Amino acid sequence: MPLRFVILGGGPAGNTAATTAARLGAEVTMIERDIVGGAAHLWDCIPSKAMIATAAAMGDVRAGAGMGLSVAPPQLDLEGLRNRIKSIEAKLEHNIVDLLRSQNVRIIHGTGRLKGPHEIVVETPEGVREVEADAILIATGSRPRIPDWATPDGERVLTTRDAYPPRELPEHLVVIGSGVTGVEFVHMFSSLGSKVTLIVSRQQVLPQKDPEVAAALESELLRRGVELLKGARAEGIDVTDDGVAVRCSDGRVARGTHALLAIGSIPNSDGLGLDAAGVEVDERGYIPINHHCVTNVPHIYAAGDVSGKLPLSSVASMQGRKIAEHVMGLHTRVHRHLDYDKAASAIFTEPEIADVGLAEADAFAEGRKLRVTKVPFTASAKALINNETQGFVKILSDPATGVVLGGSIVGHQAAELISVLAVAVTNGLRVNDIVESLLVHPSLAEALADAAE
């Protein structure tokens, strides 16, 4: 009898685990209460990047004036943008569902909870169903964190999920939170034409990133007219007749037509019946896992945002793949465990920001010896051709061995270029391996070889 593998959640972790386990011979059931594809497709990654792509297209038209073109100012079609986002979501869900069904994955649309270590109860539109499982994956994602001093109304005070796509373009948006999500919103709406104020609780945006990288982004935000309130911690939002007033702990007040909360997320671990199965959660609601993504219950796994690891779709997908291999007993032959410190990440602002591996500040704080080399895109022929010379490539390597330990890229197509460094970091390649690669000329990737050399 095939192993019965039941997955709660159809996001990147869930659907990758499902297709991989099914190909390996498991009988797979997926339980999903919204669209298959998860929050990444419904509320987060895909809609936001679609809006950013529209903003970038508007910027490209404007940039044409500096490339020998005569162009008219572009106009935003909000209804067209909404329809485009819905179309992308529908196509992606269709593709994922087709793939799952091609692997004979059973999909149940409903809300599931654990009744015991091997039983799941599912509330569906047609009634309650019970599903038996030999192995279970909890991949239920997360939701926006809402502080006790804010009451989102979907009109003036918004969560990140209220803004995809926007019902109207805010005249003046106050963004609370200067992490990855916050700065992407700032970039998006300032590019589309809104005035934006960003409340920065510390002294730099992107507080977890390389200060040089953060400074490059801050310069661009200031250039485009974004107001930065540094060292300001929001503590209240008042809705006025014509907008909002965001009160900060130091007495400053940021006024605008709309306010957006971008201050993190909380895991969707409540209401899952975890107690009934004996699954432990930590004080923040995350489900602790080991290097195989196994919880404290040997046949129950957790992945994605609910596991408390890096909240990246790429990480969730890889967790799903590793879990499927472990469920089917392949972990004895698959020796490489997930190393979250080597995950590449990107921020889709202008300029784009991407990094992977060891951070420069962390290395020096630990007293590690490090070689840091940097090449600006002003030295790149392709960047000059594209009229996109902002930013740089930075590579961190071991001075004794030349092994690539990490890197950062700021500039056009950084999210694509970081893949080269991600492969190098993951596989322990040396800078010389990049130098001796025969890269295309002219290309932005040549800047990687220049930095390596």
N, C-alpha and C positions, 0 to 999 in steps of 0.2 A: 504494500500500500504506500503511495507517495506521501512524503512528509507534508503535513498541513501547515502552511505558513500564512498567518493573518497579519495584515498591515493596517494600522490606524493612521490614515493621512495619505493623501495622494500628491504631495509635493515632490520636490527633487529627490529627497531621501527615499520616500515611499515608492515612487514609480521606478527608480533605478533598482532598488532592492527587488521589486516585483518582477521586472523583466529578467534580471540576472538569475534570480532563484528559479523562475519558471523555465528558463533555458537549461538550468542544471537539473531539472526533473521534479521540482516541488509542485504541489498543488497550492496555488496562491489565490488568496482572497484579499481584495483591497476595499477598505471602508472609507468613504469620503463624504463629508457633509456639504461641501461647496463644489466648485469646479475641479476636475482633475487637473493637476498642475500646481495646486496649492496657492498660498498667499503670494508667492513669487510671481505667479501669472495673474492673479486676480487683483491684487492691491499694491504690490511692491515693485519688484525688479522690472518686469516687462512694461507696465504702464509708465513708470517713471522714465525708463530709458527711451520709450517711444516719444514722450514729451521732450526729453532732452535732445533727441534726434531732430525733432521739428525745430526746436530752438537753434540747433546747430545749422540746420538748413537755412534759416533766416539769417544767421550770422555769415554763412557762406555767400549768400546773395549780397549782403552789405560789403563783404570783403572783396567782392569782384571789382569794386571801384578801384582797388589798389593793384589789380592785375590786368589793367588795360581794358576793362569792360565798363559800359555805361548801363546802369541798372536802376530800376525804380524801387523805392522802399517797399519791402514785403509787408503784407497784411496778414494777421492771424485769423484763421477761420476756426473758431472754437468748435462749432458743430462738426466740421470736417475732421478736426483733431479727435473729438470724442468717437466718431464713427471709425476712424483709423485704429484707435486703441482697442475698441470692441472687436474689430475685424482680426487684429493680430491675436488677441486672446482666444477668439473662437478657433482660428486656424491652429494655434498651438495645442489647445485642448483636443481638437479633432485628431491631430497627429499623434499625441500621446495615447489617447484612447485606442486608436487604431493599432498602435504598437502593442499595447497591453493585451488587447483582444487577439492579436496575431499570435501571442504567446499563451493564449488560453487562460489569462488572468481573469478571475471573476470580480466584477466591480459592483459593490453594493452602495447605493446612495443613501446615506443616513448618518446618524450620530451614534458612535459606538462607545461602550464602556465595558470595563472588565468586570465580570461576575465572579471570577475566580482565576486561579493560575492558568487555566486552559479554556476558559469560557468567555465569550464576548457577546454582550447583548446589543442589538442594533435597533434603534428606533428609525423606521423608514416611513415614508408617506403611506405605504400600504399596510403598516402595522409593525409589530415587534418581531424580530428574528433573533435566533441564537446560533452562534457559530463556534465550533470546536477547533482548537488549534494545538499543534505540537510546538510551534514557535510563534512568538508575537513580536512585532516591531511597533513601537510607539513613535510616530513621526508627525505630531500634531501641531508643530510650529509655535508661533508666538503672536502677540498682539501689541499694539502701541501702549506704552506706559502713560497713564494719565495721573498727574499729581493731584493731591487733595485740594490744592488751591486753584484748580482749573476745572471748568465744566464745559466741555465741547458741545456745541449745538449744531454743528454741520453747516452753519450759516456764516457766523463771524469768527467763532473760535473753532479751529479745525484740528483734527488729527491728521497724520500723514495719509490715512485711508480715505479722508474726505476730499482729498485734492486730486484724485485720479479718476477721470479727468475733471478739471475744474468746471463748476457750473457757470462761473464768470471769472474774468481775469481780475484779480485784486488790484485796486489802484495803488495801495500801499500795504505790503505784507510785512508783518513783524514775525520773524522766525525765531523760535526759542529752542536753542540747541545748536552747537557748532561742531558736532561730530560729522561722520560721513553723510548720514541722511540729511542733516540740516544744511550742509553746504551745497549738496546737490539741489535741494529745493531753492536755495538762494540763487544758484546759477540758473536754474530752470526759469524761475519767474522773472528774474532781472533780464534774462535774454528775451523773454516773451514781451517785455515792456512794462512790467510792474516796478514801482519803486520798492526797495527792500531795505529793512533794518534787521540786522542780525545781532541777537543778544549772545555774547560770548562770556561764559562764566569764568574763564581763565584769561590769561594774557595772550593766547594765540588760538586761532581756529585749529581744528584737528589736533587736540591736545595730546593724542597718542602717537602722532606722526613726527617724523624728522622736522626739526624747526626750520631748516632751509626749505623743505618742501612746503610747509605751512606758510612761510613768508612769501613764497612765489604765488600761492593762491591768494593770500591777503592783498598783495599788490594788484592783482587782476580785479578782485572784488572792489577795491577802492577806485580803480581806474574807471570801472563801469558805474560808479556812483552809489554803491552799497554803503550804508552807514553801519559801522561796527561799534557796538557798545561793549568794550572789553572790561573784564572784571565785574560784570553785572550778573547778578543771580536773580532770576524772576521769582516772584513770590505771590503774584496775584494778577488776575485779568478782569478788568471792568469793561462791560459792553456799554457803549454810549449810543447816543442817537445816530451818530454818523460813523461809528467804527468801534475801535477798541483802544484801551489804555492798559499797557502791560507795566505793572509796578515792580520795581527791583528793590532788593534789600538795602541798597545804599541810598534810596530816595529818588533815584532817577526813574523817569517814566517814558516809555516808548509808545508813541501813538501811531495808529494806522487804521486802515479800513478793515483789515483782517489780521488774525493771529494764528500761527501754526505751531503746534507742539511737535517737536522732533527730539525727544529726550529719552530715547531708548525703547525697549520692549520688555514684556514679561512673558514667561512661557505658558503655553496652553496645557497645563498639567492638571488643572482642577476639573472635577466632574468626570474623570476617566475611570473611577473605581480602582485606583492604584492600591488603596488599602486592602481591598478584597483579594488582590493578587499578591500582597506582601511586597510591593515595589516601593522602595524608599525615594523620597524627594528631599532636597536640601532646604535650607531656610529661605531661599529665594524662589523656590518652586521648580528648580531644575531637577532633572533626573540624572544622578551620577552614573557614569559608565566607566568601564575599563578600556584597555587598548583595543579590544574586540567589539566595543560598543555594547557590551553586555551589562545589564543592571545587576543589582544584588540577587535577582532571581535568575538562575542560569539560562533559562530558555526565553527570557524576555529581554528585548533590546530597545535602545532608544537612539534616535539620530535627529540631526537637524537642530533647529533653534531650541527645542525642548531639552536637548542634552546639555546645554550650557557651553558647548564648544563654539568655535568661530561661527558667527551667524552669516555664513556665505553659502549660496546655492551650490557652488562647486564642491565645498566641503561636505555638505549634506549628501550630494550625489555620490561622492566617493565613500562616505560612510555607508550608504545603502549598498553599494557594490561589495564592500568588505563584509558587511553583515550577511548578505546572501551567501558569500563564500564560506563564512563561518557556520551558518545554519546548515549548509550542505556538506560540511566536513572537509572543506578544502583548505582550511587555515594551516593544516600541517604541511601543505605544499606551497602556500603563499606566505612567504617569510616577512615581507615588508609591511609593517604596521603603519597606520596613518601618523604622520609627523605634522601636527598642526602648525608648528613653527616654520614650516616650509611652504605654507599655502600662499599663493599669490592673491593679491586683492587690488581692486581698482576703484577710483572715485571719478565719476563721469561729470566733472566740472570742465570749465575752460580756463586754464589748460587742464587736460586730463592728468590724473595722478595714479601711479601704480607702484607697488613695491612687493618684495618677496624676501623671505629669509631674515637674517640678522639685521637689526636696526643699529645705525651708527651710534646713537646716544647710549643704547643698552650695552654695546660692546665696550665703549670707553668707561662706562660706569662700573663694569665688571673688571676693568683693568686688562682687557684682552688686547693683544697686539693686532693691528688691523692696517691694511693698506686701502686707502680710499682714493679712487680716481674718478674724475668728472670731466665730461665733454659737453659743451653747450650746443644746442641745435643751430646756433648761428654759424657753426662750422660745417653744417650739413648741406650739401648741394641740393638734396631733395627737399629739405625744409625751406631753402631759399626759393626753389621752384614753386612750392606750395604756398609760399608767403605765410608760413607757419613756423617762425623761428624761435618762438617763446619756449623756454624750458631747457632741460638738460638730462643727461644720463649719468647716473652715479653707480659705480660698482664697488662692492666691498669684498676684499679677498684676504686670504691668509698670506702674510708676507713670506713665510717660509716655504709653503707648498704651492702657492698660486691657486688654491682651490677657491672657487667662488662661494662666498658665504651669504651674500645678499645683494640687494640693489634697489634703487629707486629711479623712476623715470617720471619726469614732469614734461608734458608737451603733447602735441598732436599724436594721436594713435598710441598713447602710452599703454592703454589696456591690451593692445595687440602685441606691442613690442616686449612687454614684461614676460611673455611666454618663453622667450629665449633664455632669460635669466632664471625662470622657474625650472626649466629642464636642467639647467646647469646646477642650480642649488640642490634639486632633488637627487641628482645622479652623481654629485660630487665632482663635477667637471672643473677643469682649471681654466684660468683666463686665457691660456694659450690655446685651448680647444676652441674658444670663440674667435681668437685672432686668426687661426688657421682655417676657419670655415670660409668657403668661397661664397660670399654674400652678393646679392644683386646690387649693381650700381646703375643709376643712383637709387638709393633707398634710405629710409630713416634708420633701418637696422644697422647701417654702416656706423652709426654713432656708437652702437654697442661694441663693435670691433675696435673702434678708436679708443673707447674708454678702457677696454680690456688690454689693448696694446700699451 
